[in-house]
Amino acid sequence: MCTTNKSEFPILLVLPNKKDRLEQVIESYRVPETKDEKVVLREIIQKIGEGKNKQAKEKSLQHKFYRIAIPIAASLILVFLLQFFLAEQSFENQTQQVLTFRLPDQSRVVLSPNSTASYPKYWWKRQVDLNGEAYFEVEKGEKFTVQTQLGAVRVLGTRFLVSEKQNNMLVSCYEGNVKFSDNKQEQLIPAGNSLEYKNNQLTGLKELAIDYPELAVFNRTFKNQELSALTENLEQFFNIKIKLQASTGKHFSGKIKTTNAEIAVRIVCRSLGLQYQINSSQEYIINE
């Protein structure tokens, strides 16, 4: 058998020069001589028409797509905006004790029994809608508004009480200044004064005899109260966190009356021979 090495027969690839390539291109696009010129022209016009129809269909489909997609996108944006602006965080106090909570800006609210309060969930404006009675300790910042059915109370940073019952409303300012307003009138209330709104009329300012309203004062007497149960009371009233690192079995007896969370913790620790620290997260740590 005779074998042949393919390498002995090299393949020679000859590329056409520029002139030959140009002639090949012209040849491929040359109109056949057998066709009538009118027929060829009609075919060309038909091809052009088909191209235009194809483009028109594509534009029509695009137009239909945008006509459907744009309203859907607008509806989704509208739903998102409505959810953002209308979403609320609500607190309803149906107990016989006060309910304390903090707003996103860390302003403190003490809500009386049978009262409700709500505010924008995403806190895009500092406003609380109140039905009933609540005490506010507002952190400084932009304008803060308490809106009721009878009128609005506006502040920047202060301590005040708003009490609304039926057609009567009482606003007491303990620190800073607040302003009451309805659709017809407004009145500035400086610290140490209260203003009553009754039957759509404002009474004169009255001087306050106390520095804090009763619902803002932690005033309780304990008898042999277990330490963990006592700290739960403090956490709930002042809306703080207390971490116990002391040994169990300690009990407290005595009366605590204060508006300050740290003073309350200090009273307990001194009575039981304990110490406390406040960490960077504003958490109270009680230890030996």
Residue, then its C-alpha position, 0 to 999 in steps of 0.5 A: m500500500c502506498t501512502t501519500n503525505k498530505s504535506e507533499f501537496p500544499i494547498l494554494l489559496v488565491l485571493p482575488n485582487k481589489k478589481d476582481r472583488l469589485e467585479q464579483v460584487i457588481e455581478s452579484y447585484r446585476v439585474p438579469e438581462t432576461k427581466d424587463e426593466k419595468v418588472v425590475l422597477r416594480e419589484i424594487i418599489q415593492k421591496i421598498g414598500e415592504g420595508k416601509n410597512k415593516q418599519a410602520k409595524e415596528k413603530s406601531l408595536q413600540h407605540k402600543f408597548y409604550r402606551i401600555a407600559i407608561p400608565i403601568a409605570a405611572s401607577l406603580i410610582l403613584v402606589f409607592l408615593l401613596q404608601f410613603f406619604l400615607a403609611e402611619q405608625s399608631f399607638e392606642n392606649q387602652t390600659q389604665q396606665v400611661l404608655t410611653f414611646r419615642l418618635p424616630d427623632q427620639s422625642r418622648v411621648v407619654l400617652s394617657p389612657n383612652s388616647t391614641a397617637s399616630y405619626p408618619k411611618y417614614w417620618w417625612k414630617r415631624q407631626v403627631d395626630l393626637n386624639g386624647e391626652a399626651y405629654f411631649e418632650v420634643e427634641k430640637g430640630e425642624k418644626f414639630t406639630v401636634q394635630t388634633q380635631l380642634g386645632a394644631v400645636r406647633v413647636l421647635g423643641t420643648r416640653f408641653l401637654v396637649s389634652e383634648k376632650q370633646n369640644n375642649m382643649l388644654v395646652s400647657c407649656y413647661e419649657g420653651n414656647v408653643k403656638f396654638s392655632d385653628n382656622k381663625q386664630e392663633q396664640l403663643i404660649p410661653a413656658g410656665n403657662s397654659l391656654e384653654y380652648k373651649n367652644n371655639q374660643l380661647t381663654g386667657l393664659k394661666e400660670l402653671a403651678i407645677d413643672y411637670p404634669e402628673l402623667a409625666v411623673f414616675n410616682r410609685t411605691f414598692k414593697n419588697q419588689e424583685l429587682s427585675a420586675l422593678t426595672e421592667n417598670l422603669e423601662q416601660f415608663f421611661n422607654i429605656k433599656i436596662k441590663l441587669q448584671a447584678s446577682t439575683g435575689k435583690h428586692f427593693s422597698g421604697k417610693i420613687k417619684t421623679t421625671n428623670a430616668e437616670i435619677a430613678v435608676r440611681i435611687v434603686c442602685r443606691s438603695l441596693g448597693l449597686q452601680y450603673q453605667i450608661n453605654s454608647s447605646q444609651e442602655y443602663i447597665i446595673n452591676e455589683 
